[in-house]
Amino acid sequence: MNIVVIEDEKPAARLLIRELEKIGLTVQETLYSVGEAIPWFIQHEHPDLIFADIQLADGLSLEIFEQVEIKSSIVFVTSFDHYAVKAFKLNSIDYLLKPIEPSELLGAINKYKAQQRNTSEIVQVLRGSFGGTNYAKRLMIKVGMQIKMVLVDEVVCFYREDRGIYISTVDGRLHLLEENSIDAVIKVVDPAKFYRVNRYQVVCIDYIEQITQLSTSRLKLSMKNYTDEVIVSRERVSEFKSWLARN
């Protein structure tokens, strides 16, 4: 497990690293500011797990994750609890208040491991819905107490909201998917048809109706029968254009 710590107080960073080492984990990198962390995540492969203090000397660590699309799971560590709602809208799995209790730290690690097991199990279930190709043809959705199937060809967009994964279908309906990870879905849908445009949304090329260039160097997509805003994040624009050209 690769771990990065973001903490501006060196004694607090050393204490957290020691506690992680006690449970057999090694910290790959320690970052001390927003200004240091943003270029680091742009230039390096993202770790499995990040422990991030929220209030840093030059700003909030939340700014890092708003500017860079982080693929890691995040545990926020802070002396304050009033950032909890905003933190959980990011890819966070836990929110620990200082001083950290060893039992709470171990609990956060166990949450991460459980999340990874669930993702692996979901991928295996989705692989059971394969047709004649290597990609899923059907997805499971929850309707009341029933589990139903939706054809992948009918999916306009996958999106994450309130820690759940939803799908919007071409008939304009929204469905809760039977899992909570976009990463699990993106592994089994056809990459020639589906592209992850930002941290929260994956779109189908067949249902893109209009592309608008924004002044911020980002792209805005209009999707068939899907009214929520879809923005291609700045760092993905070039790759997205290449994907469109290939497919």
N, C-alpha and C positions, 0 to 999 in steps of 0.2 A: 504494500500500500504506500503510494507516494503522498506525502503531506507537506503543505506549505503553511507557515504561520505568518500572519500579518499583525504586527504589534509594535507600537512606537515606543513602549517602555521596555528597555532591555532587560531589567530584572524580571518583569512579568513574562517576557518571552522566554527567558531561561527557565523560569519555574514551570511554564507550560511544557516546554521541551523535555524537562526532566520527568514530569508526570507521564508524558507520552512514552518515554523510554522505559519507564517502570512497567508498562503493559506491553512492551516488546515492539514499539513502533519507532521509526526513525523519521526525523524531519528533514526534508530535502533542501528547503530554503527558508530563510527568515527575511521578511520584507518589513520596512519600518515606516513607510509613508505611502500616501496615494500617488505622489509623483514618482516614487520608485516602483510601485507595484504595476501601474498601467503598462509601461514599456516592457516590464518583465513578462507579463502575461501575453503580450503581443508577440514577443520574441521566443518564448519557450513553450514546450509542450505542457499542457495543463495537468496538474496533479489529480489524484483520485479525490482528495479531501483537503479543504482549506479551513483553518481556524483563524478567524478574523475579528480583531477588536473593531468596534464600530467607530469610536471617536479617536482619530489619529491627529497628530500635531498639525497637519496641513489640510484637514478636512475629514469627511466621513468615508469609511471604507465602502459604503454603499455607492459612492461615486465611481469606484473602480468597476463595479459590476454593472453599472448603467452605461459605462463607456466601452467596456470590453465584453464580448459574449463569452462568458466563462462556462466551460464544460464540466467543471468539478462540482461536487457536492460541497456545501458550505455549512460550517458551524460558527455562529456568531458568538463572540465573547465580549461582554461589556459590563460596566458598572450601572447601566441604566436600562430600564425596561420599556421606555416609551418609543423605541424604534422597532419593537417586535413585529407589528403588523406589516410595516414596510419590508422588514427583513424576510419575512415568510413569503412575500410575493416574489422574492428571488429564489434561487435554487437551494434554499437552506433546509437542513434537516433538523436543526436544533438551535436553541438560543440559551446560552449559559450566562448566568450572572456571576460576577466576581465577588468574593474569591471563589474559585471553582472547587467544588467538592470532588475528590477522586471518583466517587460513585457516579456523579453526574457526568464526568468526563468519560468514564467507561460506558455509561448508558448511551452517550452520543455516538461512540464508536460502534456499539452494538446496533444502533439504529441504522448507521451507514451499512453495516454488513447485512442486516436484514433487508435493506432496500436493494442491495446488489443481488441477494438471493431471489427476491421477488421479481426483479427485472429479468434474471436468467430464466425463471420459471415461466414468466409471461412470454418471453421469446419462444420457448419450447411449445407453449400452447398455441401461439400464433403460427408456428411452423406446422402444426397439425392441420391448419386450414389451407395449406398450399394446394395449388392445382398442378398443372403440367409444367410450371416453371419453378424457379427458385424463390419466388416471391409470393407473399400471402394473397389470396383471392378474396377472403372473407375476414371480417373482424367481429368480435363479440361485443354486444352492447347490453346494458342493463335497462330493462323496462319494467318498473315495479319490482316484483319478485321473480320476473322471468328473465332469462338470458336469450337474446335473439342474435341473428347474424345480419350484417350489412355487407354488401359487395364493395370491395375496395374501389372498383371502377366508378362507384357513385359518390365517392368522397371528394368534396371540393377542398376541404381544409381540415387539418388537425390543429387544435389549439389547447394551451394549458391555461386554466383559470381556477383560482381558489384551490390549488393543489390537486385538481382533477384534470383528466384529459378528455376533451370533447371532440366530436367530429361533426362537421356541417356537410350535409349531403346535397346533391344537385336539386332535390325537390324542396330545399329551403329548411329542412328539419335539422334540429340539433339533438345529438345523442351523447350520453355519458359512456365513455369506453370503459371496458372492464379491466382497467389498470391505471397507474398514475405516473407513467414515465413516457415522455416523447422519445427518449433515447431507445426504449424498447420497440416502439413502433417503427422508427426510422430504419432500424436494422432489418426489417422484414418486408418493407414496401419497395416497389421498383424505383431505384434512383433515377431512372430515365423519365419517370412520371412525377415523382415527388421531390420537393426541395425544401430544406429548412431555411426560411428566409430570415429568422431571428430566433431569440431564445424561446419564444412562446408559440410560434406558428410554423406549420409545414403545409405547403400548397401543392395542388395538382396542376400540372402544366395544361391539361385539357380544359380547365375552367378559368384560366386567366383571360379576362375580357379586355382589359386596358392597363397600360403601364405609363405612369407619369413620372417624369424627372423632377425631383424637388430641389430647391435651392441649397439644401444641406448636403448635396451629393448623394442622397439616398433615393430610393425608388418607391413609389406608392403603387400598389396593385389593386385593381378592381376585380373581384371574383364573382362568379355567377351565383346569385342567390345567397351571398354572404355579405352582410352589411358592416361588420366590424372593420376597422382600419387595418390594413396589411402593409407594413413598411419593411422593405429589404434593408437590413442594417448596413451601415456604411462599409464595414469591413467585408461584407459578403457581396457587394454590388458587382465587382469584377467577375467573381466566380459564378454568380447568378447569370450574368449575361452570357458567359461561356456555356453554361448549362443549357440555356435557351437555344443557343446556336447549334449545339450538338444534338438536341432532341426535337 
